[in-house]
Amino acid sequence: MDIVFIEDLRVDTVIGIYDWERRVRQRLSLDVEMAFDNTVPAATDDIAHTLNYKDVSKRLIAYISESNYGLVETLAEGCAKIIREEFGVAWVRLKLSKPGAVRGAKAVGVMIERGTRP
């Protein structure tokens, strides 16, 4: 299995359950791993055959920046659904981090895995 990844994609959005969190935009960070067979793109050297990480990144940025969820869990599920349904990815692992949310911790968040790992 090959993995196409996006590391530390940073997006500002409204996220959180507290009143003050609903009034400000906070920075989130995403790490994404997606199963994809890279043999065809490698053989053809043609971007049309790839899982284009720029397209995935742009779609996630648009979705996250316009979202307004209370929980990172809900946002992570939405991101995984987009990746699987819109980009035809059978398996995805997504880490959604909320830097600075807890004093003393670099970041907190969730890591989810959806689909069948090939």
For each residue, the residues with C-beta under 8 A, 3 or more apart:
1: 35 91 117 118
2: 35 36 37 38 39
3: 33 34 35 36
4: 33 34 36 38 50 51 53
5: 31 32 33 34 53
6: 9 30 31 32 53 56 57 60
7: 31
8: 29 30 31
9: 6 29 30 31 32 57 60 61
10: 27 28 29 30
11: 27 28 30 60 61 64 65
12: 25 26 27 28 65
13: 25 26 28 64 65 66 67 68 75
14: 21 22 24 25 26 67 68
15: 21 26 28 67 69 70 71 72 75 98
16: 20 21 22 26 70
17: 21 70 71
18: 21 22
19: 22 23
20: 16 23 24
21: 14 15 16 17 18 24 26
22: 14 16 18 19
23: 19 20
24: 14 20 21
25: 12 13 14
26: 12 13 14 15 16 21 98 101
27: 10 11 12 99
28: 10 11 12 13 15 64 72 75 96 97 98 99 109
29: 8 9 10 96 97 99 107
30: 6 8 9 10 11 60 64 79 94 95 96 97
31: 5 6 7 8 9 94 95 97
32: 5 6 9 56 60 79 83 92 93 94 95
33: 3 4 5 92 93 94
34: 3 4 5 51 56 83 87 89 91 92
35: 1 2 3 89 90 91 92 115 117 118
36: 2 3 4 50 51 89
37: 2 40
38: 2 4 41 42 50
39: 2 42 43
40: 37 43 44 49
41: 38 44 45 46 47 49 50
42: 38 39 45
43: 39 40
44: 40 41 49
45: 41 42
46: 41 49 50
47: 41 50 52
48:
49: 40 41 44 46
50: 4 36 38 41 46 47
51: 4 34 36 56 87 89
52: 47 55 56
53: 4 5 6 56 57
54: 57 58
55: 52 58 59 87
56: 6 32 34 51 52 53 59 60 83 87
57: 6 9 53 54 60 61
58: 54 55 61 62
59: 55 56 62 63 82 86 87
60: 6 9 11 30 32 56 57 63 64 79 82 83
61: 9 11 57 58 64 65
62: 58 59 65 66
63: 59 60 66 67 78 79 82
64: 11 13 28 30 60 61 67 75 79
65: 11 12 13 61 62
66: 13 62 63
67: 13 14 15 63 64 75 78
68: 13 14
69: 15 72 74 75 78
70: 15 16 17 74
71: 15 17 74 75
72: 15 28 69 75 76 96 98 109 110
73: 76 77 110
74: 69 70 71 77 78
75: 13 15 28 64 67 69 71 72 78 79 96
76: 72 73 79 80 94 96 109 110 112
77: 73 74 80 81 112
78: 63 67 69 74 75 81 82
79: 30 32 60 63 64 75 76 82 83 94 96
80: 76 77 83 84 92 94 112 114
81: 77 78 84 85 114
82: 59 60 63 78 79 85 86 87
83: 32 34 56 60 79 80 86 87 89 92 94
84: 80 81 87 88 89 90 92 114 115
85: 81 82
86: 59 82 83
87: 34 51 55 56 59 82 83 84
88: 84
89: 34 35 36 51 83 84 92 115
90: 35 84 115 116 118
91: 1 34 35 113 114 115 116 117 118
92: 32 33 34 35 80 83 84 89 113 114 115
93: 32 33 111 112 113
94: 30 31 32 33 76 79 80 83 111 112 113 114
95: 30 31 32 109 110 111
96: 28 29 30 72 75 76 79 109 110 111 112
97: 28 29 30 31 107 108 109
98: 15 26 28 72 101 107 108 109
99: 27 28 29 106 107
100: 107
101: 26 98 105 107 108 109
102: 105 108
103:
104:
105: 101 102 108
106: 99
107: 29 97 98 99 100 101
108: 97 98 101 102 105
109: 28 72 76 95 96 97 98 101
110: 72 73 76 95 96
111: 93 94 95 96
112: 76 77 80 93 94 96
113: 91 92 93 94 117
114: 80 81 84 91 92 94
115: 35 84 89 90 91 92
116: 90 91
117: 1 35 91 113
118: 1 35 90 91
